[in-house]
Amino acid sequence: MDLFITFALFAAAAVFCLLRSLSLAWALALTLLCLCVCALRRGVSPRQILGMIRSELPGVLIVVRILCFVGLLTGLWRSCGTIAFFIRVGMGVIPPQLFLLLTFLLTALLSFAIGTNFGVTSTAGIMLIALARAGGVSVPVTAGVILSGVIFGDRGAPTSSCAALSAALTHTDHYANVRHMMKTAALPLILTLG
């Protein structure tokens, strides 16, 4: 029950931070504190808790590095006019009847290449929504296609922060995990393209 309360507190703290425009680090810090209290209640010594935090922290920090690089890349795209350029060029190049298929393939490829679904959604996704509006393509359907593409691409990307975190926390080979995920991705890819 104490873990359920901890996760409920995390959800409430995350919503509070988002509504108040605060860093989610505060919600994460509260959750870490609550998890430490749960461990203490279950008989784990403070020394063991600190040892667990110290041993797992370097593996988790890989995600912070990846997110920093993704933030730099998407910020550069926005500031140097890449999005505006693609909107201008895309309106004359992409035929409306192939727009959704090309949107899925483009977002999947970009997400696979950079390893982020958030970065692709906030850059290429904005560009593709603007192209959909300009071309008379359904915006809700386009949004669904964009999300499908970025989730698919991020799932199998070697640079994915989620895959890196999973491998770090489970002490498994990151690239072996990615290969296994790609094996199960063929059928959903074929169905989505259909």
C-alpha positions in Angstrom: 0.0 0.0 0.0 2.9 2.4 0.7 4.2 2.1 -2.8 0.7 2.9 -4.2 0.6 6.0 -2.0 4.1 6.9 -3.2 3.1 6.7 -6.9 -0.1 8.6 -6.2 2.0 11.3 -4.5 4.3 11.4 -7.5 1.4 11.8 -9.9 0.0 14.6 -7.8 3.4 16.3 -7.5 4.0 16.0 -11.2 0.6 17.6 -12.0 1.3 20.3 -9.5 4.7 21.1 -11.0 3.3 21.2 -14.5 0.5 23.5 -13.5 2.9 25.8 -11.6 5.5 25.7 -14.3 8.0 24.2 -11.9 10.7 21.7 -12.7 9.7 18.0 -12.6 12.9 17.5 -10.6 10.9 18.5 -7.5 8.3 15.7 -8.1 11.1 13.2 -8.7 12.9 14.4 -5.5 9.7 13.9 -3.5 9.3 10.5 -4.9 12.8 9.5 -4.1 12.3 10.7 -0.5 9.0 8.7 -0.3 10.7 5.6 -1.7 13.5 5.9 0.9 10.8 6.1 3.6 9.1 3.0 2.2 12.5 1.1 2.2 13.2 2.2 5.8 9.7 0.9 6.9 10.5 -2.4 5.2 13.7 -2.9 7.2 16.3 -1.6 4.8 19.1 0.3 6.5 20.0 3.9 5.5 23.5 2.7 4.5 22.0 0.1 2.1 19.6 2.7 0.6 22.5 5.1 0.0 24.5 2.2 -1.5 21.7 1.4 -3.9 21.3 5.0 -4.9 25.1 5.4 -5.4 25.4 2.2 -7.5 22.4 2.9 -9.8 22.9 6.6 -10.3 25.6 6.4 -13.0 23.5 4.1 -15.1 20.5 6.4 -14.9 22.4 9.6 -15.7 22.9 8.3 -19.3 19.3 9.4 -19.9 20.2 12.9 -18.8 23.1 13.1 -21.3 20.9 11.8 -24.1 18.1 14.3 -23.3 20.6 17.2 -23.2 21.9 16.3 -26.7 18.4 16.0 -28.0 17.5 19.3 -26.5 20.5 20.9 -28.2 19.5 19.4 -31.6 15.9 20.4 -31.5 16.8 23.9 -30.3 19.2 24.3 -33.2 16.5 23.1 -35.6 14.1 25.7 -34.4 16.6 28.6 -34.1 18.2 28.1 -37.6 14.9 28.0 -39.5 14.9 24.3 -40.4 11.2 23.9 -39.6 10.2 26.9 -41.6 12.3 25.7 -44.6 10.7 22.3 -44.6 7.2 23.8 -44.4 7.9 25.9 -47.4 9.6 23.1 -49.5 7.2 20.4 -48.3 4.0 22.2 -49.5 5.3 21.9 -53.1 6.8 18.5 -52.9 4.5 16.2 -50.9 1.4 15.1 -52.8 -1.7 15.2 -50.6 -2.7 11.5 -51.3 0.7 10.3 -50.0 1.0 12.8 -47.2 0.0 10.4 -44.3 2.2 7.6 -45.5 5.2 9.9 -45.9 4.5 11.5 -42.6 4.6 8.1 -40.8 7.8 7.1 -42.6 9.5 10.5 -42.0 8.7 10.6 -38.3 9.7 6.9 -37.8 13.0 7.5 -39.6 13.8 10.7 -37.7 12.8 9.2 -34.4 15.0 6.2 -35.1 17.9 8.4 -36.2 17.9 10.7 -33.1 16.3 8.3 -30.6 13.7 10.7 -29.3 9.9 10.8 -29.8 9.5 14.1 -27.9 12.2 15.9 -30.0 10.7 14.7 -33.3 7.2 15.5 -32.2 8.2 19.0 -31.1 10.1 19.8 -34.3 9.0 17.7 -37.3 5.6 17.1 -35.8 4.9 20.9 -35.7 6.1 21.2 -39.3 3.9 18.3 -40.5 0.8 19.6 -38.7 1.3 22.9 -40.5 1.6 21.1 -43.8 -1.5 19.1 -43.1 -3.5 22.3 -42.4 -2.2 23.9 -45.6 -2.9 20.8 -47.7 -6.4 20.2 -46.3 -5.4 16.9 -44.7 -7.2 16.0 -41.4 -5.2 17.4 -38.5 -6.3 14.7 -35.9 -5.4 11.9 -38.3 -2.1 13.5 -39.0 -1.4 13.8 -35.3 -2.1 10.1 -34.8 0.2 9.2 -37.7 2.9 11.4 -36.2 2.6 9.8 -32.8 2.6 6.3 -34.4 5.8 7.1 -36.3 7.7 8.6 -33.5 6.8 5.8 -31.0 7.8 3.2 -33.6 11.1 4.9 -34.4 12.0 5.5 -30.8 11.2 2.0 -29.8 14.0 0.5 -32.0 16.5 3.4 -31.9 19.9 2.6 -30.5 20.1 6.1 -29.1 16.7 5.9 -27.4 16.8 7.2 -23.8 14.1 4.7 -22.7 16.0 1.8 -24.1 19.2 3.1 -22.5 17.5 3.5 -19.2 16.0 0.0 -19.4 19.3 -1.6 -20.1 21.0 0.4 -17.4 18.5 -0.6 -14.7 18.3 -4.2 -15.7 22.0 -4.6 -16.3 21.6 -6.0 -19.7 23.2 -5.3 -23.1 21.6 -2.2 -24.6 22.2 -3.3 -28.2 20.9 -6.8 -27.6 17.7 -5.3 -26.2 17.3 -3.1 -29.3 17.8 -6.1 -31.6 15.1 -8.1 -29.7 12.7 -5.1 -29.9 13.3 -4.8 -33.6 12.3 -8.5 -34.1 8.9 -7.8 -32.7 8.5 -4.5 -34.6 8.2 -6.0 -38.1 4.6 -7.0 -37.8 3.3 -3.7 -36.3 5.3 -1.8 -39.0 3.6 -3.8 -41.8 0.2 -3.4 -40.3 0.7 0.4 -39.8 1.9 0.9 -43.3 -1.1 -1.1 -44.6 
